[in-house]
């Protein structure tokens, strides 16, 4: 698993990886994928990032990055330092896809797609709420296995 970083850093890293993959595809005349809806490169990566909870056990995060038009097939789970905590919320892309979830136990897998834009930056958003509400400053770890 990749070193744990912030949500913004994790999305920046995957964005850079997607851009490099798109440039490599453009350079290979046999593999022209750009401009194809639901672009897939048959590559797998993973990332982990920390989410620091605010008051009431809530976290709202969003970042805009250029992601080269790839569709991300995500398998994600949340790790929590306090057993028995349930997590609800959503993850979404401004270009479509994502998921809403309620009362997920730590380690439970969530599967969803995130679509990204070929021509502009995509906003990726994450909202988390814990039950019971964990203290402000508690850190959750979100892990994602991504195919694109």
C-alpha positions in Angstrom: 0.0 0.0 0.0 1.2 3.5 -0.8 2.3 5.8 2.1 -0.6 7.5 3.8 -0.9 11.2 2.7 -3.7 13.8 2.8 -6.7 13.6 0.4 -5.4 16.5 -1.7 -1.9 14.9 -2.0 -3.4 11.5 -2.9 -5.6 12.9 -5.6 -2.7 15.0 -6.9 -0.6 11.8 -7.1 -3.3 9.8 -8.9 -3.9 12.8 -11.3 -0.2 12.9 -12.2 -0.3 9.1 -12.8 -3.3 9.4 -15.0 -1.8 12.2 -17.0 1.5 10.3 -17.6 -0.6 7.2 -18.7 -2.6 9.4 -21.1 0.6 10.9 -22.6 2.1 7.5 -23.0 -1.0 6.3 -24.8 -0.9 9.3 -27.1 2.7 8.6 -28.0 1.8 5.0 -28.9 0.1 5.2 -32.3 -1.2 1.7 -31.9 -3.0 2.6 -28.7 -5.1 5.7 -29.4 -7.5 5.8 -26.4 -8.0 9.5 -25.9 -11.4 10.8 -26.6 -13.1 7.4 -26.1 -15.9 7.7 -23.5 -15.2 5.7 -20.4 -11.5 5.5 -21.1 -9.7 2.5 -19.6 -6.0 1.7 -19.8 -6.1 -1.7 -17.9 -3.9 -0.4 -15.2 -4.2 -0.9 -11.5 -3.0 1.3 -8.7 -3.8 1.9 -5.0 -3.7 4.8 -2.6 -4.3 5.6 1.0 -5.0 8.9 2.6 -5.8 10.3 6.0 -9.0 12.2 6.9 -8.9 14.3 10.0 -12.4 14.6 11.5 -13.8 18.0 12.5 -16.4 18.8 15.1 -19.2 16.3 15.4 -17.2 13.5 13.7 -17.6 15.1 10.3 -15.3 15.6 7.3 -15.9 17.4 4.1 -13.1 17.4 1.5 -13.0 18.4 -2.2 -10.2 18.8 -4.7 -10.1 19.8 -8.4 -7.5 18.1 -10.6 -7.1 17.2 -14.2 -7.6 13.4 -14.5 -7.3 12.9 -18.3 -10.8 11.5 -19.0 -10.2 8.1 -17.3 -13.0 6.2 -15.6 -11.8 5.0 -12.2 -13.2 1.7 -11.0 -12.7 2.0 -7.2 -12.7 -0.6 -4.4 -12.4 1.4 -1.1 -12.5 0.8 2.6 -12.1 2.9 5.7 -9.9 2.1 8.7 -10.9 3.6 12.0 -8.9 3.6 15.3 -12.0 3.0 17.5 -13.7 -0.4 17.1 -17.5 -0.4 16.6 -17.6 3.0 14.8 -19.9 3.2 11.8 -19.2 5.5 8.9 -21.7 7.1 6.5 -21.2 9.6 3.7 -20.5 9.8 0.0 -17.8 10.1 -2.6 -18.5 11.8 -5.9 -17.1 13.2 -9.1 -18.3 16.4 -10.8 -18.3 14.3 -14.0 -20.4 11.5 -12.7 -20.2 8.4 -10.6 -19.5 7.9 -6.9 -21.5 6.3 -4.2 -23.5 7.1 -1.0 -23.1 4.8 1.9 -24.6 4.5 5.4 -23.5 2.7 8.5 -20.4 1.0 7.0 -18.2 -0.9 9.4 -14.4 -0.3 9.2 -12.9 -2.6 6.6 -16.1 -3.1 4.7 -15.5 -2.7 0.9 -17.3 -0.1 -1.2 -17.2 -0.5 -5.0 -18.0 2.5 -7.3 -16.9 4.3 -10.5 -15.7 7.9 -10.7 -15.8 9.5 -14.1 -13.3 12.2 -15.0 -13.2 14.9 -17.7 -10.8 14.7 -20.7 -10.9 18.5 -21.3 -11.2 20.1 -17.8 -10.4 19.6 -14.2 -12.7 17.2 -12.3 -13.8 17.9 -8.7 -13.6 14.9 -6.5 -15.5 15.2 -3.2 -15.6 13.1 0.0 -18.0 13.5 2.9 -17.7 11.3 6.1 -19.8 11.2 9.3 -19.0 8.8 12.1 -21.5 7.2 14.5 -21.0 7.7 17.4 -19.5 11.0 16.6 -15.7 10.6 17.1 -13.8 13.5 18.7 -12.5 16.3 16.6 -9.0 15.5 15.3 -9.5 11.8 15.1 -7.9 10.4 12.0 -9.5 7.9 9.7 -7.5 6.2 6.9 -9.2 5.7 3.5 -7.7 3.0 1.3 -8.5 2.6 -2.4 -7.7 0.0 -5.0 -8.2 1.6 -8.4 -8.5 0.2 -11.9 -8.5 2.5 -14.9 
